[in-house]
């Protein structure tokens, strides 16, 4: 299965030069960041980067998410290596990687069996792998209770103190999807607590990135009254009394009429990476298209599939 998925990843590489947009918060102009040229897969989401900017991890999926694997790349002498399926992935549905601050533990979401010899998949849980001194990842381990349950847990994000933020879509939630936090105390996780009633509603709130110092949180809210449509990115700040401000819609520099989700912040550059299904394809042409022109038109970067984008977050983190 892993060999087959590696071949699939190569097949998915576009024949054209992918146009990855960088949106400046101040100017609103788009440009192409060369460092993201390695992302040429058809359906990509869930970006994570180590604090030195030398490793990136992301999910590659089929159009209907039947296949989902975690892929990674490493920068060597200023150049990114060819993306490869990570050692433990490629058999079950794996997605949403997140690195610990010390770069020794990789958290992710999977529906894989609880036992190594099992074949029956289960609901989605949060798992992790630890890196050995040689730099290789060990066998995946289920994070277990109280974080995981008989319901789905998604999108892990850790603060410096070890507190774990994640999404649950079951009975724990007051709405459809909610964001929870498990405090990390005395070497173990406490029971999940809803982040805040100012953030969680009877609707959908999911895919939250927590600031390392827990001073801000960025998440997706679905079909909100102030949204542009589908899922939009919102930000909330922690107040001095430890409550959270009312979430603020992050505007058109970040959001579109389509789904915008999966935020990740590179703290060293104050850059927000996120996934979007925005669509800039056109149905009107001045002339009949050739086959090559047709493929180029269909395969523009913003063609409604999951793509990675980045935008400066500096103005939003000045408080």
N, C-alpha and C positions, 0 to 999 in steps of 0.2 A: 504493500500500500504506500509506504514512504517513497519508494522508488517511483511509483506511478505518479504520486503527487508532485515530486520534483520535476518530472517530465511535464506535468500539467503547468507548473509555474513557468517553465521555459516557453511553452506554447503560448501562454497568455501575454508574453512580452510583445508590445505593439511594434509594428514595423516602422512607425513614424516616431518623431521626436516628441515626447510628451510635454505638454505645456502645463507646468505647475505654477499656480498663481500665488504671488506674495502680495498681500494687501497692507499698505501702510496705514496705520490708524490716523495719522495726521493728514496725509494727502489723499488717501483713498485710491491711489493708483496701483495698478497690478504690474508685477514684473516676475521674471522667472529665476528662482534660486537654483543655481547650478548644483548645489549639494543634494537636491532632491531628485535629480535626474534618474536615480536608481529605481524610483517608484514607477515602474512601467507595467504593472499588472492591471488586469481589467477591473478587479474589485478589491480595494485595499481600505483598511480601517484600523483604528486602535494603535496609534503611534506611541512609542515610549523610547526615551533616550537616556543614556547614563549621564552623570553630572559633568563628565569631561567632554561630552559630545563626540565620543569615539565609537559608540555602539548604538544601533537603533534596532528596535523590534516592532513588528506590526503584524496584523492578520491579513492573510490572503484568502478570499472566499470565492466560491462559485456564485453565479448570479442569484440563485435561490437559497444560498447559504447551506446547501446540502453538504458541501465540503468547506472546511475551515481549518487552516493551519497557521501556526506562528512561524514567521520568517524573520531572519536577522541579517545584519550586515555590519562589518567593522571597517573603520577608517584606518588605513595604513599609509604612512608617508603622504598624507593629504588626499588619498584616493579611497573611495568606498569599494569594498570587495563585492563580488557578485552576490546578490541575495540568495540565501539558502534556507531550506526548512530546518528549523532547530532540531537538535538530536532527539528530543522526546516527543516531538509532534509529528503529525502526518497520518495518524490512524483513526483518531477520534476527532470530534469537533472541539478544537482549541482556539481561543481568541482572548483578546483584551489583556495583553501583557503589561506588567508594571514592575519596575526594578526597585529594590530597596536602595536607600541612599548610599550604602557602602558597596553596592554593586555585587553582593554575594548571594542575593536571593531574588528569584524571579517569580512573581505571582502571576497567575493567569486563571482563566475560566475554562472549564471543560465539562463535558457530559460523560467522560470515560468511567469505566467500572471502578468501584472502590478497591478491588483486589487486582493485583498485577496479572493474575491468571484468569480473571473474569472476562466475559465477553458481552454481558448485558449492560448497555449504557443506562444511565440514570438521568435525573434532572441535572441542571447546570449548578456546579459548585465552584468555590474558589480553591485553587490548588497552588502549590509552590514547588520550586526546585532550588537546591542549593549548589553553589559553584565550589568545586574543590580547588586546592592550591594550584593545580595544573591549568585551571581555567575552564574545565569541562563541567557541564551540568549533570547533576545526579538524577535519580529517579524521582518522578513527581510524587508529592505527598498531598493528601487531602487535608485541608486546614481544619476540618472537623467542626463539631459544635463548640461554642454556641454561634459561631459565624454561619456555618452551613446548616441547612435544615432539609426537610423533605420538599421544600419549594425551591425556586430558582434564585441563585445569588449571582450577581454580575458586577463587573467593572470595579475591581479593587483599586484603591488609592490610599497610600500611607502618608501620615505626617511624620515629622522627625521623632516624635515621642513614641511612635509605634501604633498609634491609634489608626484603626482601619475603617475606611469609608467604603460603602458598596451599595448596590441596588438590590432590592427584593421586590418581586412581583406577586407575592402571595398574601396570606392572611396577616402577616405582620404589617402590611401597608394599610394606610387609611384610605388610599385611592387605588389606582391601577398599578402604578409603579411608585415606590418611595425610596428615599435615600436614608441609609442608616449608618451609625457609627458604633464600632465595638472598641471601647477604651482598652488600652493595653496596660495592665497593672500586675506587678509581681510576677512577670514572665508569662502571663496568660491573658486571654481576651475575656472581657466581661460581656454580659448579655447585650444584644443589640438595642440601641435606642434611636428613635426617630430623630433626625438631625434638628428639625425645627418645624413648628406649625407655620412659620412664615415662609418656609421653603416647600415643604410637602403639602399637597392639597388632595382633593378627591380626584384629581386628574393624574397626568403622567409626569413624574420628575425622575430623571435617571442619568446614568453616566456622569458622575461627579468627579472632578479633580479637586483635591484639597490642597491648599497652599501648605508648604512644609511646616510653617509655624501656626497653621490653622487660623490664619487671619483672613482668608478669603476662600470662597468655594465657587467653582464654575460648573454648571450642569446644564442639561437639556430639559426644557419644558415643552410639552407637546400641545399644540393647538391652543395656546394661551390667547386671551382677548387682545393683548398688545403685541402679539407675534406677527411675523410676516407670512406664516403658513407652515404647516407640518411642525417639525421640531426646531426650536431656536435655542441659542446659547444665552444663558443668564448668569449674572454674577451677584453674590451676596457677601457682605463683609461682617466679620465678627465684631460686636461692640464690646466695650469695656466690661459690661456686666455678663459677658459670655453668650448673650443672645445674638441672633443674626438679623441683619437689616432685611427689609423687603427686597426681593430679588429685582435687579435692574436688567432690562432687555439690552443686549450689547450692540444693537443697531445693525445697519446694513453693511458695515465693514466686516462683520463677522457672520451675519445671517442672510439667508435667502428665502425664497418661497418654498424651497424643498427642505429635506431633512438636513440639519446641521447638528453634529453630535460628536462624542468621543474626544473631549478636550484633554490636552496635555500641555503643561507649561515647562519650558526650559528656563529655569530660574537664573541661569548665568547670563542669558541674553534677554530675559523678560519677553520671550516669544511664545505665543500660543499656537500649538499645532492642533488641528481638528479635522474631522471627517465631514464631507458634505456630498450630497447627491444633487447639487445644483446642476442646471441644464441650460447650456447656451447653444444647443443645436438649433438650426433654422429649417423651416419647412418650405422656404421660398428661395429660388435661385434664378439668376438672370439668364441662364442657359441650361441645356441638358448636360448633366454631369457625365464625365468619363468614369470608368470603373475606379481608377485611382482617386479621382476627386470625390467620388461617392464614399470610398473608404475613409478618406481624410475627413469628410463632413461627419460621418458617423462616429469616427474615433477621436473627435476633439476631446480635450481633457475633461471639460465640464459637460459630459454627455448623459448625466442622470445616474451614472454608476457611482459607487462609493470611491471618493478620491481624497487625498490628503492635501491640506492647505495650511498656510501659516500666516500669522498676523502679529504685529507688534502689540504688546500688552502694557507697555511702560506707562502710558497715560492713565490706565485703569488701576495701576498699583501705586500711584502717587496719592497718598492719603494724609 
